[in-house]
Amino acid sequence: YTGKTPKEYYLDARLDLALSLLKQQGNSVGEVADTLNFFDSFHFSKAFKHKFGYAPSAVLKNTDR
C-alpha cells in the first residue's frame, strides 16, 4: 500500500518519467509536458517543482554540462 490515491500515484509515475526524459539531451520542458499529456508546460512545471523541489529547467541546465 502506497498511501496515495490512484490519481496521486499516476501523477508521481508521470513525474518520475519526466525526470528521466529531461535528463536525456534533446528534450525540452514543453516537449516532455506534451509527451506526458500535461495540460501545458506551466502546469507540468508546477507539479514537477512540487514533487522534486526544483524546476524542470534546472534539470536541463545540469545535464547540459
PDB file of N, H, CA, C and O in Angstrom:
ATOM      1  N   TYR A   1       0.835  -1.190   0.000  1.00  0.00           N
ATOM      2  CA  TYR A   1       0.000   0.000   0.000  1.00  0.00           C
ATOM      3  C   TYR A   1       0.869   1.238   0.000  1.00  0.00           C
ATOM      4  O   TYR A   1       1.771   1.359   0.829  1.00  0.00           O
ATOM      5  N   THR A   2       0.616   2.158  -0.910  1.00  0.00           N
ATOM      6  H   THR A   2      -0.117   2.060  -1.583  1.00  0.00           H
ATOM      7  CA  THR A   2       1.458   3.346  -1.055  1.00  0.00           C
ATOM      8  C   THR A   2       0.984   4.530  -0.232  1.00  0.00           C
ATOM      9  O   THR A   2       1.745   5.474  -0.018  1.00  0.00           O
ATOM     10  N   GLY A   3      -0.263   4.501   0.237  1.00  0.00           N
ATOM     11  H   GLY A   3      -0.882   3.734   0.063  1.00  0.00           H
ATOM     12  CA  GLY A   3      -0.807   5.642   0.965  1.00  0.00           C
ATOM     13  C   GLY A   3      -1.231   6.771   0.038  1.00  0.00           C
ATOM     14  O   GLY A   3      -1.525   7.875   0.497  1.00  0.00           O
ATOM     15  N   LYS A   4      -1.264   6.505  -1.249  1.00  0.00           N
ATOM     16  H   LYS A   4      -1.025   5.608  -1.622  1.00  0.00           H
ATOM     17  CA  LYS A   4      -1.639   7.508  -2.241  1.00  0.00           C
ATOM     18  C   LYS A   4      -2.890   7.062  -2.971  1.00  0.00           C
ATOM     19  O   LYS A   4      -3.169   5.870  -3.100  1.00  0.00           O
ATOM     20  N   THR A   5      -3.631   8.039  -3.443  1.00  0.00           N
ATOM     21  H   THR A   5      -3.404   9.008  -3.339  1.00  0.00           H
ATOM     22  CA  THR A   5      -4.772   7.721  -4.291  1.00  0.00           C
ATOM     23  C   THR A   5      -4.239   7.287  -5.658  1.00  0.00           C
ATOM     24  O   THR A   5      -3.088   7.571  -5.988  1.00  0.00           O
ATOM     25  N   PRO A   6      -5.056   6.609  -6.449  1.00  0.00           N
ATOM     26  CA  PRO A   6      -4.601   6.243  -7.795  1.00  0.00           C
ATOM     27  C   PRO A   6      -4.164   7.460  -8.621  1.00  0.00           C
ATOM     28  O   PRO A   6      -3.198   7.388  -9.380  1.00  0.00           O
ATOM     29  N   LYS A   7      -4.874   8.560  -8.466  1.00  0.00           N
ATOM     30  H   LYS A   7      -5.659   8.618  -7.849  1.00  0.00           H
ATOM     31  CA  LYS A   7      -4.521   9.780  -9.195  1.00  0.00           C
ATOM     32  C   LYS A   7      -3.140  10.287  -8.771  1.00  0.00           C
ATOM     33  O   LYS A   7      -2.338  10.677  -9.619  1.00  0.00           O
ATOM     34  N   GLU A   8      -2.862  10.285  -7.474  1.00  0.00           N
ATOM     35  H   GLU A   8      -3.514   9.968  -6.785  1.00  0.00           H
ATOM     36  CA  GLU A   8      -1.558  10.729  -6.968  1.00  0.00           C
ATOM     37  C   GLU A   8      -0.449   9.786  -7.437  1.00  0.00           C
ATOM     38  O   GLU A   8       0.635  10.228  -7.819  1.00  0.00           O
ATOM     39  N   TYR A   9      -0.729   8.501  -7.405  1.00  0.00           N
ATOM     40  H   TYR A   9      -1.610   8.141  -7.095  1.00  0.00           H
ATOM     41  CA  TYR A   9       0.253   7.508  -7.847  1.00  0.00           C
ATOM     42  C   TYR A   9       0.585   7.701  -9.327  1.00  0.00           C
ATOM     43  O   TYR A   9       1.750   7.655  -9.720  1.00  0.00           O
ATOM     44  N   TYR A  10      -0.439   7.915 -10.135  1.00  0.00           N
ATOM     45  H   TYR A  10      -1.386   7.953  -9.816  1.00  0.00           H
ATOM     46  CA  TYR A  10      -0.255   8.128 -11.572  1.00  0.00           C
ATOM     47  C   TYR A  10       0.553   9.402 -11.836  1.00  0.00           C
ATOM     48  O   TYR A  10       1.442   9.411 -12.687  1.00  0.00           O
ATOM     49  N   LEU A  11       0.240  10.475 -11.104  1.00  0.00           N
ATOM     50  H   LEU A  11      -0.482  10.467 -10.412  1.00  0.00           H
ATOM     51  CA  LEU A  11       0.983  11.722 -11.266  1.00  0.00           C
ATOM     52  C   LEU A  11       2.447  11.529 -10.888  1.00  0.00           C
ATOM     53  O   LEU A  11       3.337  11.999 -11.597  1.00  0.00           O
ATOM     54  N   ASP A  12       2.702  10.843  -9.780  1.00  0.00           N
ATOM     55  H   ASP A  12       1.979  10.461  -9.205  1.00  0.00           H
ATOM     56  CA  ASP A  12       4.081  10.573  -9.366  1.00  0.00           C
ATOM     57  C   ASP A  12       4.836   9.777 -10.427  1.00  0.00           C
ATOM     58  O   ASP A  12       5.999  10.061 -10.714  1.00  0.00           O
ATOM     59  N   ALA A  13       4.175   8.789 -11.001  1.00  0.00           N
ATOM     60  H   ALA A  13       3.230   8.558 -10.767  1.00  0.00           H
ATOM     61  CA  ALA A  13       4.816   7.973 -12.039  1.00  0.00           C
ATOM     62  C   ALA A  13       5.145   8.826 -13.263  1.00  0.00           C
ATOM     63  O   ALA A  13       6.221   8.687 -13.845  1.00  0.00           O
ATOM     64  N   ARG A  14       4.231   9.700 -13.653  1.00  0.00           N
ATOM     65  H   ARG A  14       3.357   9.813 -13.181  1.00  0.00           H
ATOM     66  CA  ARG A  14       4.473  10.592 -14.795  1.00  0.00           C
ATOM     67  C   ARG A  14       5.632  11.538 -14.511  1.00  0.00           C
ATOM     68  O   ARG A  14       6.452  11.802 -15.390  1.00  0.00           O
ATOM     69  N   LEU A  15       5.700  12.048 -13.284  1.00  0.00           N
ATOM     70  H   LEU A  15       5.034  11.834 -12.570  1.00  0.00           H
ATOM     71  CA  LEU A  15       6.776  12.978 -12.941  1.00  0.00           C
ATOM     72  C   LEU A  15       8.124  12.271 -12.863  1.00  0.00           C
ATOM     73  O   LEU A  15       9.147  12.844 -13.238  1.00  0.00           O
ATOM     74  N   ASP A  16       8.133  11.035 -12.382  1.00  0.00           N
ATOM     75  H   ASP A  16       7.302  10.569 -12.078  1.00  0.00           H
ATOM     76  CA  ASP A  16       9.378  10.258 -12.381  1.00  0.00           C
ATOM     77  C   ASP A  16       9.866  10.027 -13.815  1.00  0.00           C
ATOM     78  O   ASP A  16      11.058  10.136 -14.101  1.00  0.00           O
ATOM     79  N   LEU A  17       8.939   9.711 -14.700  1.00  0.00           N
ATOM     80  H   LEU A  17       7.970   9.623 -14.468  1.00  0.00           H
ATOM     81  CA  LEU A  17       9.289   9.536 -16.108  1.00  0.00           C
ATOM     82  C   LEU A  17       9.763  10.860 -16.705  1.00  0.00           C
ATOM     83  O   LEU A  17      10.698  10.886 -17.504  1.00  0.00           O
ATOM     84  N   ALA A  18       9.121  11.947 -16.318  1.00  0.00           N
ATOM     85  H   ALA A  18       8.361  11.925 -15.668  1.00  0.00           H
ATOM     86  CA  ALA A  18       9.522  13.269 -16.804  1.00  0.00           C
ATOM     87  C   ALA A  18      10.966  13.568 -16.432  1.00  0.00           C
ATOM     88  O   ALA A  18      11.723  14.098 -17.245  1.00  0.00           O
ATOM     89  N   LEU A  19      11.346  13.232 -15.217  1.00  0.00           N
ATOM     90  H   LEU A  19      10.732  12.802 -14.556  1.00  0.00           H
ATOM     91  CA  LEU A  19      12.724  13.457 -14.784  1.00  0.00           C
ATOM     92  C   LEU A  19      13.694  12.693 -15.688  1.00  0.00           C
ATOM     93  O   LEU A  19      14.722  13.233 -16.096  1.00  0.00           O
ATOM     94  N   SER A  20      13.371  11.456 -15.992  1.00  0.00           N
ATOM     95  H   SER A  20      12.536  11.017 -15.660  1.00  0.00           H
ATOM     96  CA  SER A  20      14.221  10.662 -16.889  1.00  0.00           C
ATOM     97  C   SER A  20      14.295  11.275 -18.281  1.00  0.00           C
ATOM     98  O   SER A  20      15.367  11.341 -18.883  1.00  0.00           O
ATOM     99  N   LEU A  21      13.152  11.720 -18.788  1.00  0.00           N
ATOM    100  H   LEU A  21      12.281  11.666 -18.299  1.00  0.00           H
ATOM    101  CA  LEU A  21      13.124  12.317 -20.126  1.00  0.00           C
ATOM    102  C   LEU A  21      13.907  13.624 -20.175  1.00  0.00           C
ATOM    103  O   LEU A  21      14.567  13.918 -21.172  1.00  0.00           O
ATOM    104  N   LEU A  22      13.836  14.403 -19.106  1.00  0.00           N
ATOM    105  H   LEU A  22      13.300  14.164 -18.296  1.00  0.00           H
ATOM    106  CA  LEU A  22      14.565  15.672 -19.071  1.00  0.00           C
ATOM    107  C   LEU A  22      16.074  15.455 -19.015  1.00  0.00           C
ATOM    108  O   LEU A  22      16.846  16.275 -19.511  1.00  0.00           O
ATOM    109  N   LYS A  23      16.484  14.355 -18.414  1.00  0.00           N
ATOM    110  H   LYS A  23      15.857  13.688 -18.011  1.00  0.00           H
ATOM    111  CA  LYS A  23      17.917  14.059 -18.320  1.00  0.00           C
ATOM    112  C   LYS A  23      18.497  13.622 -19.661  1.00  0.00           C
ATOM    113  O   LYS A  23      19.708  13.685 -19.874  1.00  0.00           O
ATOM    114  N   GLN A  24      17.625  13.180 -20.560  1.00  0.00           N
ATOM    115  H   GLN A  24      16.641  13.129 -20.388  1.00  0.00           H
ATOM    116  CA  GLN A  24      18.075  12.809 -21.904  1.00  0.00           C
ATOM    117  C   GLN A  24      18.218  14.087 -22.722  1.00  0.00           C
ATOM    118  O   GLN A  24      17.267  14.861 -22.830  1.00  0.00           O
ATOM    119  N   GLN A  25      19.365  14.308 -23.282  1.00  0.00           N
ATOM    120  H   GLN A  25      20.137  13.679 -23.194  1.00  0.00           H
ATOM    121  CA  GLN A  25      19.579  15.527 -24.055  1.00  0.00           C
ATOM    122  C   GLN A  25      18.647  15.577 -25.250  1.00  0.00           C
ATOM    123  O   GLN A  25      18.357  14.560 -25.880  1.00  0.00           O
ATOM    124  N   GLY A  26      18.188  16.777 -25.546  1.00  0.00           N
ATOM    125  H   GLY A  26      18.424  17.603 -25.034  1.00  0.00           H
ATOM    126  CA  GLY A  26      17.328  16.977 -26.696  1.00  0.00           C
ATOM    127  C   GLY A  26      15.864  17.130 -26.356  1.00  0.00           C
ATOM    128  O   GLY A  26      15.065  17.460 -27.232  1.00  0.00           O
ATOM    129  N   ASN A  27      15.486  16.900 -25.109  1.00  0.00           N
ATOM    130  H   ASN A  27      16.136  16.632 -24.397  1.00  0.00           H
ATOM    131  CA  ASN A  27      14.091  17.054 -24.706  1.00  0.00           C
ATOM    132  C   ASN A  27      13.906  18.379 -23.978  1.00  0.00           C
ATOM    133  O   ASN A  27      14.591  18.648 -22.992  1.00  0.00           O
ATOM    134  N   SER A  28      12.986  19.203 -24.458  1.00  0.00           N
ATOM    135  H   SER A  28      12.430  18.984 -25.260  1.00  0.00           H
ATOM    136  CA  SER A  28      12.685  20.464 -23.789  1.00  0.00           C
ATOM    137  C   SER A  28      11.580  20.235 -22.757  1.00  0.00           C
ATOM    138  O   SER A  28      10.927  19.192 -22.750  1.00  0.00           O
ATOM    139  N   VAL A  29      11.386  21.220 -21.895  1.00  0.00           N
ATOM    140  H   VAL A  29      11.917  22.068 -21.901  1.00  0.00           H
ATOM    141  CA  VAL A  29      10.326  21.137 -20.887  1.00  0.00           C
ATOM    142  C   VAL A  29       8.971  21.002 -21.579  1.00  0.00           C
ATOM    143  O   VAL A  29       8.144  20.184 -21.175  1.00  0.00           O
ATOM    144  N   GLY A  30       8.747  21.791 -22.606  1.00  0.00           N
ATOM    145  H   GLY A  30       9.418  22.456 -22.934  1.00  0.00           H
ATOM    146  CA  GLY A  30       7.481  21.735 -23.336  1.00  0.00           C
ATOM    147  C   GLY A  30       7.238  20.390 -24.002  1.00  0.00           C
ATOM    148  O   GLY A  30       6.117  19.880 -23.994  1.00  0.00           O
ATOM    149  N   GLU A  31       8.285  19.820 -24.575  1.00  0.00           N
ATOM    150  H   GLU A  31       9.195  20.234 -24.582  1.00  0.00           H
ATOM    151  CA  GLU A  31       8.153  18.510 -25.225  1.00  0.00           C
ATOM    152  C   GLU A  31       7.810  17.420 -24.217  1.00  0.00           C
ATOM    153  O   GLU A  31       6.977  16.555 -24.487  1.00  0.00           O
ATOM    154  N   VAL A  32       8.452  17.467 -23.064  1.00  0.00           N
ATOM    155  H   VAL A  32       9.129  18.170 -22.845  1.00  0.00           H
ATOM    156  CA  VAL A  32       8.174  16.468 -22.026  1.00  0.00           C
ATOM    157  C   VAL A  32       6.748  16.636 -21.520  1.00  0.00           C
ATOM    158  O   VAL A  32       6.036  15.649 -21.330  1.00  0.00           O
ATOM    159  N   ALA A  33       6.327  17.874 -21.303  1.00  0.00           N
ATOM    160  H   ALA A  33       6.905  18.675 -21.457  1.00  0.00           H
ATOM    161  CA  ALA A  33       4.953  18.136 -20.854  1.00  0.00           C
ATOM    162  C   ALA A  33       3.943  17.591 -21.862  1.00  0.00           C
ATOM    163  O   ALA A  33       2.952  16.969 -21.479  1.00  0.00           O
ATOM    164  N   ASP A  34       4.196  17.825 -23.142  1.00  0.00           N
ATOM    165  H   ASP A  34       5.001  18.330 -23.453  1.00  0.00           H
ATOM    166  CA  ASP A  34       3.304  17.310 -24.191  1.00  0.00           C
ATOM    167  C   ASP A  34       3.312  15.789 -24.243  1.00  0.00           C
ATOM    168  O   ASP A  34       2.259  15.161 -24.346  1.00  0.00           O
ATOM    169  N   THR A  35       4.487  15.206 -24.171  1.00  0.00           N
ATOM    170  H   THR A  35       5.342  15.717 -24.087  1.00  0.00           H
ATOM    171  CA  THR A  35       4.621  13.751 -24.237  1.00  0.00           C
ATOM    172  C   THR A  35       3.841  13.070 -23.122  1.00  0.00           C
ATOM    173  O   THR A  35       3.236  12.018 -23.329  1.00  0.00           O
ATOM    174  N   LEU A  36       3.859  13.673 -21.941  1.00  0.00           N
ATOM    175  H   LEU A  36       4.351  14.527 -21.772  1.00  0.00           H
ATOM    176  CA  LEU A  36       3.207  13.059 -20.781  1.00  0.00           C
ATOM    177  C   LEU A  36       1.793  13.583 -20.548  1.00  0.00           C
ATOM    178  O   LEU A  36       1.198  13.359 -19.494  1.00  0.00           O
ATOM    179  N   ASN A  37       1.269  14.281 -21.544  1.00  0.00           N
ATOM    180  H   ASN A  37       1.752  14.464 -22.400  1.00  0.00           H
ATOM    181  CA  ASN A  37      -0.128  14.736 -21.547  1.00  0.00           C
ATOM    182  C   ASN A  37      -0.495  15.673 -20.403  1.00  0.00           C
ATOM    183  O   ASN A  37      -1.587  15.577 -19.844  1.00  0.00           O
ATOM    184  N   PHE A  38       0.419  16.580 -20.053  1.00  0.00           N
ATOM    185  H   PHE A  38       1.307  16.658 -20.507  1.00  0.00           H
ATOM    186  CA  PHE A  38       0.055  17.633 -19.116  1.00  0.00           C
ATOM    187  C   PHE A  38      -0.712  18.696 -19.889  1.00  0.00           C
ATOM    188  O   PHE A  38      -0.539  18.835 -21.099  1.00  0.00           O
ATOM    189  N   PHE A  39      -1.565  19.450 -19.186  1.00  0.00           N
ATOM    190  H   PHE A  39      -1.705  19.337 -18.202  1.00  0.00           H
ATOM    191  CA  PHE A  39      -2.392  20.472 -19.827  1.00  0.00           C
ATOM    192  C   PHE A  39      -1.521  21.471 -20.582  1.00  0.00           C
ATOM    193  O   PHE A  39      -1.814  21.821 -21.725  1.00  0.00           O
ATOM    194  N   ASP A  40      -0.463  21.921 -19.946  1.00  0.00           N
ATOM    195  H   ASP A  40      -0.224  21.637 -19.017  1.00  0.00           H
ATOM    196  CA  ASP A  40       0.519  22.797 -20.581  1.00  0.00           C
ATOM    197  C   ASP A  40       1.806  22.764 -19.772  1.00  0.00           C
ATOM    198  O   ASP A  40       1.869  22.129 -18.719  1.00  0.00           O
ATOM    199  N   SER A  41       2.828  23.447 -20.262  1.00  0.00           N
ATOM    200  H   SER A  41       2.777  23.963 -21.117  1.00  0.00           H
ATOM    201  CA  SER A  41       4.125  23.388 -19.583  1.00  0.00           C
ATOM    202  C   SER A  41       4.101  24.084 -18.228  1.00  0.00           C
ATOM    203  O   SER A  41       4.890  23.735 -17.350  1.00  0.00           O
ATOM    204  N   PHE A  42       3.210  25.069 -18.035  1.00  0.00           N
ATOM    205  H   PHE A  42       2.570  25.353 -18.748  1.00  0.00           H
ATOM    206  CA  PHE A  42       3.096  25.722 -16.735  1.00  0.00           C
ATOM    207  C   PHE A  42       2.617  24.732 -15.675  1.00  0.00           C
ATOM    208  O   PHE A  42       3.204  24.638 -14.597  1.00  0.00           O
ATOM    209  N   HIS A  43       1.552  23.996 -15.983  1.00  0.00           N
ATOM    210  H   HIS A  43       1.075  24.072 -16.858  1.00  0.00           H
ATOM    211  CA  HIS A  43       1.032  23.015 -15.029  1.00  0.00           C
ATOM    212  C   HIS A  43       2.051  21.908 -14.766  1.00  0.00           C
ATOM    213  O   HIS A  43       2.201  21.446 -13.635  1.00  0.00           O
ATOM    214  N   PHE A  44       2.741  21.492 -15.811  1.00  0.00           N
ATOM    215  H   PHE A  44       2.618  21.867 -16.730  1.00  0.00           H
ATOM    216  CA  PHE A  44       3.786  20.489 -15.653  1.00  0.00           C
ATOM    217  C   PHE A  44       4.886  21.005 -14.728  1.00  0.00           C
ATOM    218  O   PHE A  44       5.294  20.307 -13.800  1.00  0.00           O
ATOM    219  N   SER A  45       5.362  22.213 -14.975  1.00  0.00           N
ATOM    220  H   SER A  45       5.031  22.780 -15.729  1.00  0.00           H
ATOM    221  CA  SER A  45       6.442  22.781 -14.164  1.00  0.00           C
ATOM    222  C   SER A  45       6.035  22.922 -12.705  1.00  0.00           C
ATOM    223  O   SER A  45       6.832  22.665 -11.803  1.00  0.00           O
ATOM    224  N   LYS A  46       4.802  23.329 -12.481  1.00  0.00           N
ATOM    225  H   LYS A  46       4.155  23.538 -13.214  1.00  0.00           H
ATOM    226  CA  LYS A  46       4.301  23.492 -11.113  1.00  0.00           C
ATOM    227  C   LYS A  46       4.261  22.145 -10.384  1.00  0.00           C
ATOM    228  O   LYS A  46       4.692  22.054  -9.234  1.00  0.00           O
ATOM    229  N   ALA A  47       3.756  21.115 -11.033  1.00  0.00           N
ATOM    230  H   ALA A  47       3.406  21.189 -11.967  1.00  0.00           H
ATOM    231  CA  ALA A  47       3.688  19.781 -10.422  1.00  0.00           C
ATOM    232  C   ALA A  47       5.088  19.216 -10.192  1.00  0.00           C
ATOM    233  O   ALA A  47       5.353  18.598  -9.161  1.00  0.00           O
ATOM    234  N   PHE A  48       5.979  19.429 -11.157  1.00  0.00           N
ATOM    235  H   PHE A  48       5.763  19.931 -11.995  1.00  0.00           H
ATOM    236  CA  PHE A  48       7.352  18.938 -11.053  1.00  0.00           C
ATOM    237  C   PHE A  48       8.049  19.586  -9.859  1.00  0.00           C
ATOM    238  O   PHE A  48       8.692  18.904  -9.061  1.00  0.00           O
ATOM    239  N   LYS A  49       7.917  20.892  -9.745  1.00  0.00           N
ATOM    240  H   LYS A  49       7.394  21.446 -10.393  1.00  0.00           H
ATOM    241  CA  LYS A  49       8.571  21.609  -8.645  1.00  0.00           C
ATOM    242  C   LYS A  49       7.988  21.192  -7.301  1.00  0.00           C
ATOM    243  O   LYS A  49       8.713  21.104  -6.310  1.00  0.00           O
ATOM    244  N   HIS A  50       6.695  20.937  -7.259  1.00  0.00           N
ATOM    245  H   HIS A  50       6.106  21.008  -8.064  1.00  0.00           H
ATOM    246  CA  HIS A  50       6.056  20.498  -6.016  1.00  0.00           C
ATOM    247  C   HIS A  50       6.627  19.153  -5.561  1.00  0.00           C
ATOM    248  O   HIS A  50       6.859  18.944  -4.370  1.00  0.00           O
ATOM    249  N   LYS A  51       6.849  18.253  -6.504  1.00  0.00           N
ATOM    250  H   LYS A  51       6.661  18.423  -7.471  1.00  0.00           H
ATOM    251  CA  LYS A  51       7.371  16.924  -6.149  1.00  0.00           C
ATOM    252  C   LYS A  51       8.866  16.937  -5.839  1.00  0.00           C
ATOM    253  O   LYS A  51       9.298  16.371  -4.835  1.00  0.00           O
ATOM    254  N   PHE A  52       9.650  17.577  -6.694  1.00  0.00           N
ATOM    255  H   PHE A  52       9.299  18.036  -7.509  1.00  0.00           H
ATOM    256  CA  PHE A  52      11.104  17.474  -6.584  1.00  0.00           C
ATOM    257  C   PHE A  52      11.767  18.645  -5.860  1.00  0.00           C
ATOM    258  O   PHE A  52      12.903  18.526  -5.400  1.00  0.00           O
ATOM    259  N   GLY A  53      11.066  19.775  -5.755  1.00  0.00           N
ATOM    260  H   GLY A  53      10.143  19.872  -6.129  1.00  0.00           H
ATOM    261  CA  GLY A  53      11.629  20.929  -5.053  1.00  0.00           C
ATOM    262  C   GLY A  53      12.457  21.852  -5.931  1.00  0.00           C
ATOM    263  O   GLY A  53      13.055  22.807  -5.435  1.00  0.00           O
ATOM    264  N   TYR A  54      12.498  21.580  -7.215  1.00  0.00           N
ATOM    265  H   TYR A  54      12.012  20.804  -7.618  1.00  0.00           H
ATOM    266  CA  TYR A  54      13.211  22.447  -8.155  1.00  0.00           C
ATOM    267  C   TYR A  54      12.494  22.383  -9.503  1.00  0.00           C
ATOM    268  O   TYR A  54      11.756  21.440  -9.791  1.00  0.00           O
ATOM    269  N   ALA A  55      12.727  23.394 -10.305  1.00  0.00           N
ATOM    270  H   ALA A  55      13.326  24.159 -10.071  1.00  0.00           H
ATOM    271  CA  ALA A  55      12.058  23.489 -11.603  1.00  0.00           C
ATOM    272  C   ALA A  55      12.647  22.494 -12.600  1.00  0.00           C
ATOM    273  O   ALA A  55      13.823  22.142 -12.502  1.00  0.00           O
ATOM    274  N   PRO A  56      11.845  22.039 -13.553  1.00  0.00           N
ATOM    275  CA  PRO A  56      12.371  21.124 -14.564  1.00  0.00           C
ATOM    276  C   PRO A  56      13.493  21.756 -15.394  1.00  0.00           C
ATOM    277  O   PRO A  56      14.362  21.047 -15.902  1.00  0.00           O
ATOM    278  N   SER A  57      13.476  23.055 -15.529  1.00  0.00           N
ATOM    279  H   SER A  57      12.770  23.631 -15.117  1.00  0.00           H
ATOM    280  CA  SER A  57      14.549  23.721 -16.279  1.00  0.00           C
ATOM    281  C   SER A  57      15.899  23.553 -15.592  1.00  0.00           C
ATOM    282  O   SER A  57      16.936  23.596 -16.254  1.00  0.00           O
ATOM    283  N   ALA A  58      15.902  23.362 -14.280  1.00  0.00           N
ATOM    284  H   ALA A  58      15.060  23.327 -13.742  1.00  0.00           H
ATOM    285  CA  ALA A  58      17.157  23.131 -13.553  1.00  0.00           C
ATOM    286  C   ALA A  58      17.792  21.808 -13.973  1.00  0.00           C
ATOM    287  O   ALA A  58      19.017  21.684 -13.994  1.00  0.00           O
ATOM    288  N   VAL A  59      16.970  20.831 -14.306  1.00  0.00           N
ATOM    289  H   VAL A  59      15.975  20.932 -14.289  1.00  0.00           H
ATOM    290  CA  VAL A  59      17.489  19.539 -14.774  1.00  0.00           C
ATOM    291  C   VAL A  59      18.191  19.739 -16.114  1.00  0.00           C
ATOM    292  O   VAL A  59      19.259  19.178 -16.359  1.00  0.00           O
ATOM    293  N   LEU A  60      17.576  20.547 -16.977  1.00  0.00           N
ATOM    294  H   LEU A  60      16.708  21.003 -16.778  1.00  0.00           H
ATOM    295  CA  LEU A  60      18.180  20.809 -18.286  1.00  0.00           C
ATOM    296  C   LEU A  60      19.522  21.508 -18.137  1.00  0.00           C
ATOM    297  O   LEU A  60      20.475  21.183 -18.846  1.00  0.00           O
ATOM    298  N   LYS A  61      19.602  22.456 -17.229  1.00  0.00           N
ATOM    299  H   LYS A  61      18.829  22.720 -16.653  1.00  0.00           H
ATOM    300  CA  LYS A  61      20.856  23.190 -17.020  1.00  0.00           C
ATOM    301  C   LYS A  61      21.951  22.262 -16.510  1.00  0.00           C
ATOM    302  O   LYS A  61      23.110  22.402 -16.900  1.00  0.00           O
ATOM    303  N   ASN A  62      21.596  21.320 -15.644  1.00  0.00           N
ATOM    304  H   ASN A  62      20.655  21.207 -15.328  1.00  0.00           H
ATOM    305  CA  ASN A  62      22.591  20.402 -15.088  1.00  0.00           C
ATOM    306  C   ASN A  62      23.021  19.331 -16.075  1.00  0.00           C
ATOM    307  O   ASN A  62      24.141  18.827 -15.980  1.00  0.00           O
ATOM    308  N   THR A  63      22.167  18.971 -17.017  1.00  0.00           N
ATOM    309  H   THR A  63      21.258  19.380 -17.094  1.00  0.00           H
ATOM    310  CA  THR A  63      22.531  17.928 -17.980  1.00  0.00           C
ATOM    311  C   THR A  63      23.262  18.500 -19.187  1.00  0.00           C
ATOM    312  O   THR A  63      23.858  17.749 -19.958  1.00  0.00           O
ATOM    313  N   ASP A  64      23.226  19.816 -19.361  1.00  0.00           N
ATOM    314  H   ASP A  64      22.742  20.426 -18.734  1.00  0.00           H
ATOM    315  CA  ASP A  64      23.929  20.435 -20.485  1.00  0.00           C
ATOM    316  C   ASP A  64      25.436  20.454 -20.275  1.00  0.00           C
ATOM    317  O   ASP A  64      26.192  20.645 -21.227  1.00  0.00           O
ATOM    318  N   ARG A  65      25.869  20.261 -19.063  1.00  0.00           N
ATOM    319  H   ARG A  65      25.254  20.105 -18.289  1.00  0.00           H
ATOM    320  CA  ARG A  65      27.301  20.348 -18.747  1.00  0.00           C
ATOM    321  C   ARG A  65      28.059  19.129 -19.174  1.00  0.00           C
ATOM    322  O   ARG A  65      29.272  19.056 -18.977  1.00  0.00           O
TER     323      ARG A  65
END
